[in-house]
Amino acid sequence: MNKEIDIKCPACGKIFQVTEQTYKKNEDIVCPPCGKAFKPQGNELNKKAKSE
């Protein structure tokens, strides 16, 4: 039941996957390509709201 969610790194723009569990905790997620840590839900929720 642990789905993977695509997340776009706000720093480098690369898309990578995290588990849904990690995403829902809203902890800092570290982008593997660039190493920057960020909060997932702030960016993703705003981006989705604007694009709809």
N, C-alpha and C positions, 0 to 999 in steps of 0.2 A: 504493500500500500504506500510505499515511499516513492512517489513520483518525482521525476526530475523536472526542474523548471529552468527555462532559459533566462539568463540575466545578462543585460548589457552593462559592461563596466562604464561608469560615467567618466573615468579618467582616460582610458585608452580606447574605448569604443568596441572592444572585442566582446563577443558573446560566448558565454560558457554556462555550464549547468551546475545547479546545486540541488540538493534534495528539498522536497516540499517542507520537511520537518525543520531543516535549517532556516529556510525562508520565513516560515511562520514564527520562529523564535525572534525574528527581527534583530539578530545579533550582527556584528560586523562580519561581512563576507570578504574574503581576500581573493582578488582576481588573480588567477594563476599566471596569465601572461605578463602582467605588469607589477603585481605584488601590492597594489594599493588596496586598503581595506575601506569598505563603505557599508552603510546601512541599506539593505535591499529595498525595503518597502517604501521609503520616502521617494526615491527616484521612480521606481516601477509604477506605483499607483498614480503619480502625477502624469507620467508619460501616457499611461493607458487612458486616463480621463481626457487628456487633450486630443488624443488621436481618434476618439469615438465621435 
